[in-house]
Structures are given as structure tokens and as C-alpha cells.
Amino acid sequence: MFTTRSILLIILLFSLPNLGEEGSGRRFQDGWELITQRNFPAAKNYFRKAYIENRVDAEAAFALGKIFYQQCDTDSAMFWWKIALDIHPSQSGYHLWYSRALAKKGLASGFIKKAYYGRKVKKRLLQAIQYDSTNTIARHDLIRYYLVVPAMFGGGVKKAVNQANRLKQFNPWEGYKAFGEIYLHKRQYENAEKNFHKALERFPGDAQFLTLLFETLQRRGKYGEIDAILTASRTSLPDSGALTAFWKAVLARENGDDFRAIRHLQQAVAANPQDAKAVLMLVNLVLSHPSAEGSSQALQIIEKFLRHHPYSDCNTAVVEARSLRRKLLEKMGN
């Protein structure tokens, strides 16, 4: 059933861009690097100083909003993004991120306020696209908005498809991704599978489309096809160590071989220590068995993961990782 909360949740939770990407290749390279490294206290000092030195510097204000947003302080994030928009009202990325702060505010509000914030979110997304028609992230957010809102409230699948078609015209890669999301939302899994196969024909070996295809096949219980693709592409998969090992672990779990799954997940994490899905799946598997074997290594893995996210209190994967760390310590008797 449609609720305004579902709109806001979907906009917030899907394909958030990297925290520092708007600053990539621009001024304040050192400051943006601090944000990318998640050293938020140092980044905050850096950009506060920059803003004090030049109070019409929209990028410094925008960066401060990004830092506060990551630290769960939505009000402060909106304060700084409003300043950035007042200075530079035609900057598409500022409207995009302001829309996400509005969505977050809506989630914490009552029913009437949720509807109010929902309308504001749509307005900001449309402004983001107005100022930059090639803003693929804003278009994806708008597509999700249209998918979950009934036509009588300004949404509808036709509007989502229209946006996906526009996206595909100037960015085929993003277009395939958008149509895949539309098919998945409508539970048209066969169409989604065909879409991702076509995407891989156009973009052979693309890691994201392989992952989306595997997830779609997993929903349909077609584990044999996942295995066949992994076997056929053994030497050609991008980032083959992490991607292949993770999906071999999924197949092992499906076959009831948890210990083999653990070994594959250890390989996946060794190839990419910041793969949240692999880290969390590995630790949950270790915790699900009475033996403490592997607990020490799992603890090292999760602590390494958490060291990379020291200030990310809003990240759901980090929150879960901290909870699992406590459970591991209890299991080990520490």
C-alpha cells in the first residue's frame, strides 16, 4: 500500500553517490580527500576555515553540509546546503542533496509533514534536472519517486519509463540500470533478467550489471545459471577475486555448505576489505555456528572494516557491523 514514508525511504536508500564525489577534480582537493577518507573532524575544520575566509564560497558551504549529513545532523546539513543554494541557486548537485535531506526530515515527521516533505523532494529533484539534464543521480531518484507514487498523487510508471528513456538517450549504461529497476519494482523478473543480459552485451563484464543479474537470478532461484556464468567467465570477470568469491559463497550457502561459504567469503573480503555485504555475511555465518573457529579472523575483518568508517553513525552497514562486533566478542568470551 502506498505511503509517503515509502517514497522517502526509497529515495534515501537506493544508490547514494559517494560522499565526496561532487568535489572530485575541483578546488579544495585536500578537504575533499579528508571527506573521502571519512576524517570528518579534520574536514569540518578545513571547510569552516575556507568559508570564514570567503563567505560567498558555495562549495565550502556545500562540503560542510555533506559532513553534517554523514554525521546524522540533518538540520545542520540543510542549513549549510541552503547557504550554498543561496549563493549558487543553479547548481544541480546542491538541489539533489537538499532533496535527500528533505526526505530524511520527512521520515522523522508525522503523516501530514511526510506529505509536505514528499512534495518538496519532488520539487528539488525537478530543479536538479532543470539545471543539469545530464544529472543521472537526480533522474534515478525521480524515477524511484514516480514508481512508488500513484498517478493520482503525481507519480506513475509511465512517468518513470519516460525518465528512463531520456536517461538512456544520453547515457545508455544508466538507462539499462533504470529500466532494470523499473522491471524489478514491477516484479517483472524475466524482463529484468533480459535487460541485464542486454546491458552485458553492450558493456561486457560490467561488475554492476553482473551483480544485478546475479541478484535477479537469485530471486528467481536460478542458482544453476549463476554457477554457469561464473564458470564460463572465470578469467574475464572484473574484480574477479571479490565478485566471484562472494557469489560462490552464495551458491555454497544455497547448497547447505556454510563452511565452504565462509572460505569463499574470506577470499572476497581479502580482495575487498570494504565489501560490506561480504563482511556482514561472513561474520553472521561465523556467529551462526557453535564453534569459535574463525571468530578471531572474523573479528579482525570487522574491526578493519569499522576503522574505515570511524564517523559513519548513519550508515546501516556500519551500525550492523558494530552490533556483530559486540556479539563476536561475547562469543569469544571477551
N, C-alpha and C positions, 0 to 999 in steps of 0.2 A: 504494500500500500504506500502511496506517495506521502512523504512528509518533507517539510522544509529541511529538517535535520539531515535527511538522507542526501539532499542536494549538497549541503555544506560539507558533510563527511566525504563524499566522493570527490569534490573539488580539492579538499585538503590532502587526501591520502594517495592520489594517483600521480605518479611520475613527477615528483617535485624535482626541479633542476638543482644542480649542485649549488651549495651555499654561496660560493664566490664567483660564479660564472659571469655575472654581469660586469664584474670588474676585470675580467681577463683581457690582457693586452692593452689596458688603459693606464691612466695615471694611478699613482699610489700603489705601485706594484708590490712594495714591501707590506703595505697594510692588507691588501687583498690576499697575499700569501699567508699572513697570520690568520685570516679568516678560514682559508682553505685548510690550514693546519689545526683549526679549531682552538687556537690560542686566543680566546675571546677577551680576557682581561687586557692583554697587550694590544690587541686590535682596537679595543674600545679607546684606550689611551691615545693610540696613533690617530684615529679619525676624529676624536674630540679636539685634539690639538689642531688638526687640519681645518676643522670647522671654525674654531675660535679665530684662527688666522685669517679666514675668509668666509664670512657668514652668508655669502651667496654661492657657496660651493655645493651644488646639489648632490654630487657624487659622495662627498663626505657624509652628508646627512643620510643619504640612502644606505651607505655602508653601516652606519650606526643602527639604522632600523633593522638591517639584516642580522646584526649581532644580537640585538634585544629579542628579535623574533625567535632565534635559535635558543635563547635562554628562557623561553616561555613567557616573556614580558610583552604581551601583545599590545597593551596600551602604549608602552614606550616605543615600540616598533612603529605603530601608527602615527605617533607624534612626530617621529623623525621622517617617516615617509611623506607625511603631509607637508612638512617643510620642504622636502625635496621636490614634491609636486608643485608647490607654490613657486619655487624657483624655476623649475623646468616642467611646465604642465603638459608638454607634448612628448614626454619620454615614455615610450610604450612599456618598458620593463617596470617602471615605477607604478603604473596603474595595475599591472599584473600582480605584483607583490602586495599592493594595497588591497586588492580583491581577496587575496588569501588571508590577510589579517582580518578583513571583514567577515570572511567565512568562519574564522576561528572565534571571533567575538560572537557570531550568531550561535555557534554550538553551545556557548556558555549562557545563552539567554533563554527567556521564556518563549512560548509559542508565537505570540504576536511579534516580538522582536526578531524571532527567527525569520519570519516572512519579510520583515523590513530589511534585514541584512541580506537575505536572498536576492531581493531586487537590487540592492546596492552592488552585490557581487557581479550580477549580470551587467549592470551599467559600466562598471570598471573594466570588465573583460572586453566589452564592445569598444570602449575607449582605447584600450591597449591595441586592439586590432585596427582601429581607425588611424592611429598614429604610426603603426607599423603592420602592414598587411601580411608581412612575412614572419610575424611573431608566432612561431609554431606552438610554443608552450601555451600561449593565451588561447589559440584556436583549440588545442586539445582540451583545455579547461572548459571552454564554451561548449564543445561537443558533449562533454560529460554533463554539463548543466542541462542542455537540451534533452539528453537521453533520460534523465530522471524526472523532468518536469512535464506534466501532461500538457497537451496543446491548449487547454482552456486557461492555463496559467503562463502561457508564452513559450512552452517547450515543444517537444515533439521529435520523433525520429527523423522526419523529413528534413527538419532544420539541421539536425546533426549530420545527416548524409550530405546536405548542401555544403556544410563547412568542410566535411571530409573531402568532397570533390574539389573544392577550392584549394585545400591543402595539397592534394595530390598533383594539381596543376603545376605548382612551383616547387614542390618538394615530394617526389614520388615515395621516398623512404618513409616520411611522416604520414603520407596518405595511406600506405599499406597498414601502418600501425593504427591509424584512426579507424579504418574500416574493420580491422580485426577487433578493435574494442567495441565497435557497434554490433558486430555479429555476436561477440561474447555476451554483451549486455542483453541481447535478444535471445540468448541461449541457442543461437544457430551455430552449433559447434562444428557441423560439417562445413558450412560456409567459411567459418573462421579458419578451419584447417586448410581449406583450399586457398584462402587468401594468403596465409603464411607460406604455403608451398610456392605460390606465385612470387611472393616477396623474395624468397630464397633463390628462385630462378633469376630474378633481377639483381639480387645482391647475394651472390653465392657465399655461403659460410658465415653470414652475418650472425654474431653471437646473440643479439637481442631477438631476432626472428627465430633462431633455433630454440631459444628458451621459450618464447611464446608458443611455438609449435609444440614443443615437448609438453608444456603445461596444458595445452588444449588436448593433446593425445592422452595425457594423464587423466583429464576429466572424463574422457570417453572410455577409459580403461584399456587403451590400445598400447599396452606396455611393449608388446612384441615389435611394434613399429618404431618405438623409441630405441629399442635394442638394435634393430636393423640399421637405423640411421647412424647410431654410434659406431657400429661395426664397419659400415661402409665408409664412414668419414673419419676413421681412426686417426689418420695422419694429417688431415686437412682442416680440422676444426680450429677456429681461432681460440686462443687461450685454452687449448685443448686439455691441459692438465686440470684446471679448475672445473671447466664445464663438463668434461667427460666424467671426471671422478664424481661430481655431485650427482649426475643422473644415473651413473652406475650404482651409487648408494641408494637412490630412489628405487631402482629395479631390485636391488638386493633386499630392501625392506619389503617390497611387494611379494618377494619370494620367501619371506619369513627369516631371512638370514641377517639378523641385526649385527652380528659381529663382523661380517663381511662389509656391511654398510658402514660400520664405524671405521674400518680400514680405508674405505674409499673416501669417506668424509675427512679423514686425517690428511689424505693426499690433496683433497680440494682446498683445505684450509692452508696447507703448506704452500700451495700455488698462489692462493689469495687470502691472506690472513684477515682481510676486512670483508669477506663474503658473509654477511650477516645470516643468510639462510643456512649456509653450510655450518657456521659456528653454532647456531642455536640448535640445529638438528642434531649435530654431533653431541653436544652437551646433554640434550634431552635423552638421547639414546643411552649415553653412559649412565645417567641418573636412573633410567628405567630398569637397570639390571642390579641385582643384589651385590654382585662382586664389585669391589672398589677398583678393580683393574682398569687402568686407563683414566682414572679420576684425576691423577696428578697432572697428566699431559693435558686433559681437558681444561683443568684449572689454569694452566699456563696459557692455553689458547684463548680462553675467555678474558683473562687479565690483559693479554696483549691487545685484544680487540677493544677492551674498555680504555686502555691507555690512549688509544687513538681517538676516543670520544670523551675526554675528561669533563666537558662542559655541556654535553648534549642531553640535558634533562628531558627534553620534549620528544626525543627520538624513541619510538616504541620498541625498536630492537634493542636499544641501549637499556631501557627500563627492564625488559625481559632478561637481558644478559646479566644485569646486576642481581636480579632475583635468582637466576640459575647459579650464579657465583655463590650466593649465600647457601643454597641447597647443596652445592658441591662441598663446601667447607663443612657443613653439618654431616654429610655422608662420610667425609674423611676424618671426622672427629675433632676438627679444629674449631 
